[in-house]
Amino acid sequence: MFDHLEKGTVADLDFVLLEEARSEHRFIHRWPEPEHRRALTDPACHYVVGRNKADGAIGYGILFKQDDGAVELRRIVVNQPNKGIGSAFLKAVLTYCTGALQAQRVWLDVYEDNSRARHVYEKLGFRETPKRLKGDDSATRIVMEWRGP
Ligand SMILES: CC(C)(COP(=O)(O)OP(=O)(O)OC[C@H]1O[C@@H](n2cnc3c(N)ncnc32)[C@H](O)[C@@H]1OP(=O)(O)O)[C@@H](O)C(=O)NCCC(=O)NCCS
């Protein structure tokens, strides 16, 4: 269960690295620890961690605030998918974006075959844009965006 969101710090790295090591999270990019440590010192980069009182961290997200005021949601992961936790956490992440980060637009890219994530994004108001990305793995990623109230 998701309870509340906190800004992530270096103290959350064990959790982040543990999640990124899990093979079932096959749709996410993974960074080695030094890359996370560098990102945590980047003023444009914001880690957010979902917590619940009983279990501690239940998910994390990595956000980048852009010069144009928009936020890129670079990564979002929960440790127990498909139990409603990610939807609740993402809702809180969007509130964090419009509040603490004062963003009216949030965008992300998602592998086209990550149908669960795409469903959750759509459900929370993200819309597909015509933009498609292709990386070294040659898989197609769809760019989606969300606009605040
Ligand atoms: C993406 C992620 C954060 C979503 O969080 P979650 O806790 O799994 O999502 P929820 O349980 O809140 O909701 C899942 C929804 O997807 C639906 N769903 C489950 N499997 C599905 C599938 N294969 N295709 C489409 N929809 C699916 C569920 O029915 C549910 O829909 P509902 O809320 O309308 O009933 C989580 O799955 C995750 O961490 N995945 C691994 C990392 C990842 O892929 N991150 C996104 C990278 S862009």
The ligand as an SDF file (V2000), in Angstrom:
LIG
                    3D

 48 50  0  0  0  0  0  0  0  0999 V2000
    4.3950    0.6540  -14.2080 C   0  0  0  0  0  0  0  0  0  0  0  0
    4.1050    0.4870  -12.7160 C   0  0  0  0  0  0  0  0  0  0  0  0
    4.7780    1.6150  -11.9270 C   0  0  0  0  0  0  0  0  0  0  0  0
    2.5760    0.5870  -12.5140 C   0  0  0  0  0  0  0  0  0  0  0  0
    2.2920    0.3810  -11.1630 O   0  0  0  0  0  0  0  0  0  0  0  0
    1.3430   -0.8490  -10.6710 P   0  0  0  0  0  0  0  0  0  0  0  0
    1.3340   -0.8110   -9.1970 O   0  0  0  0  0  0  0  0  0  0  0  0
    1.7940   -2.0980  -11.3170 O   0  0  0  0  0  0  0  0  0  0  0  0
   -0.0570   -0.4080  -11.2850 O   0  0  0  0  0  0  0  0  0  0  0  0
   -1.5150   -0.6200  -10.6170 P   0  0  0  0  0  0  0  0  0  0  0  0
   -1.5350   -1.9380   -9.9220 O   0  0  0  0  0  0  0  0  0  0  0  0
   -1.8480    0.5880   -9.8470 O   0  0  0  0  0  0  0  0  0  0  0  0
   -2.4350   -0.6500  -11.9140 O   0  0  0  0  0  0  0  0  0  0  0  0
   -2.2480   -1.6240  -12.8850 C   0  0  0  0  0  0  0  0  0  0  0  0
   -3.3460   -1.4700  -13.9430 C   0  0  0  0  0  0  0  0  0  0  0  0
   -2.8720   -2.0700  -15.1530 O   0  0  0  0  0  0  0  0  0  0  0  0
   -3.7620   -3.1110  -15.5230 C   0  0  0  0  0  0  0  0  0  0  0  0
   -2.9280   -4.1270  -16.1360 N   0  0  0  0  0  0  0  0  0  0  0  0
   -2.2310   -5.1320  -15.5470 C   0  0  0  0  0  0  0  0  0  0  0  0
   -1.5430   -5.8190  -16.4600 N   0  0  0  0  0  0  0  0  0  0  0  0
   -1.8350   -5.2490  -17.6600 C   0  0  0  0  0  0  0  0  0  0  0  0
   -1.4310   -5.5080  -18.9780 C   0  0  0  0  0  0  0  0  0  0  0  0
   -0.5800   -6.5050  -19.2690 N   0  0  0  0  0  0  0  0  0  0  0  0
   -1.9140   -4.6940  -19.9670 N   0  0  0  0  0  0  0  0  0  0  0  0
   -2.7340   -3.6840  -19.7070 C   0  0  0  0  0  0  0  0  0  0  0  0
   -3.1620   -3.3710  -18.4470 N   0  0  0  0  0  0  0  0  0  0  0  0
   -2.6980   -4.1530  -17.4520 C   0  0  0  0  0  0  0  0  0  0  0  0
   -4.4320   -3.5360  -14.2430 C   0  0  0  0  0  0  0  0  0  0  0  0
   -5.6560   -4.1790  -14.5180 O   0  0  0  0  0  0  0  0  0  0  0  0
   -4.6120   -2.1870  -13.5760 C   0  0  0  0  0  0  0  0  0  0  0  0
   -5.6610   -1.4940  -14.1920 O   0  0  0  0  0  0  0  0  0  0  0  0
   -6.8740   -0.7840  -13.3730 P   0  0  0  0  0  0  0  0  0  0  0  0
   -6.2390    0.1010  -12.3570 O   0  0  0  0  0  0  0  0  0  0  0  0
   -7.6220   -0.0300  -14.4330 O   0  0  0  0  0  0  0  0  0  0  0  0
   -7.6420   -1.9020  -12.7510 O   0  0  0  0  0  0  0  0  0  0  0  0
    4.5830   -0.9030  -12.1940 C   0  0  0  0  0  0  0  0  0  0  0  0
    3.9000   -1.9170  -12.8870 O   0  0  0  0  0  0  0  0  0  0  0  0
    6.0790   -1.1400  -12.3180 C   0  0  0  0  0  0  0  0  0  0  0  0
    6.8420   -0.7550  -11.4370 O   0  0  0  0  0  0  0  0  0  0  0  0
    6.4700   -1.8220  -13.4100 N   0  0  0  0  0  0  0  0  0  0  0  0
    7.8930   -2.1670  -13.6180 C   0  0  0  0  0  0  0  0  0  0  0  0
    8.6980   -0.9520  -14.0160 C   0  0  0  0  0  0  0  0  0  0  0  0
    8.0830   -0.2190  -15.1930 C   0  0  0  0  0  0  0  0  0  0  0  0
    7.6930   -0.7990  -16.1890 O   0  0  0  0  0  0  0  0  0  0  0  0
    8.0290    1.1140  -15.0650 N   0  0  0  0  0  0  0  0  0  0  0  0
    7.4980    1.9920  -16.0830 C   0  0  0  0  0  0  0  0  0  0  0  0
    8.5620    2.3610  -17.0540 C   0  0  0  0  0  0  0  0  0  0  0  0
    7.9930    3.5320  -18.2730 S   0  0  0  0  0  0  0  0  0  0  0  0
  1  2  1  0
  2  3  1  0
  2  4  1  0
  2 36  1  0
  4  5  1  0
  5  6  1  0
  6  7  2  0
  6  8  1  0
  6  9  1  0
  9 10  1  0
 10 11  2  0
 10 12  1  0
 10 13  1  0
 13 14  1  0
 14 15  1  0
 15 16  1  0
 15 30  1  0
 16 17  1  0
 17 18  1  0
 17 28  1  0
 18 19  1  0
 18 27  1  0
 19 20  2  0
 20 21  1  0
 21 22  1  0
 21 27  2  0
 22 23  1  0
 22 24  2  0
 24 25  1  0
 25 26  2  0
 26 27  1  0
 28 29  1  0
 28 30  1  0
 30 31  1  0
 31 32  1  0
 32 33  2  0
 32 34  1  0
 32 35  1  0
 36 37  1  0
 36 38  1  0
 38 39  2  0
 38 40  1  0
 40 41  1  0
 41 42  1  0
 42 43  1  0
 43 44  2  0
 43 45  1  0
 45 46  1  0
 46 47  1  0
 47 48  1  0
M  END
$$$$
